[in-house]
Amino acid sequence: MVSSFIVWLLATPLRFWYVIDMHPELGIGEPIWVIDPIGFMIISAPLGLVFFIGLLAVYGDLLPKEE
């Protein structure tokens, strides 16, 4: 969970930098998903998947283990 959160935390600013770098004239005042919805989706989907896998790992650790 910690590693997936760290990856998510580091990659989220990269997502915003990428979209603003590609469209600097639209970078102020518009939501990022309006500026470049495809780029936002391409970067967001893997980040969400990594975060979800981390949540599953935590949930798996919380389940009681049968012996």
Secondary structure, 3 states (H helix, E strand, C coil): CHHHHHHHHHHHHHHHHHHHHHCHHHCCCCCHHHHCHHHHHHHHHHHHHHHHHHHHHHHHHHCCCCC
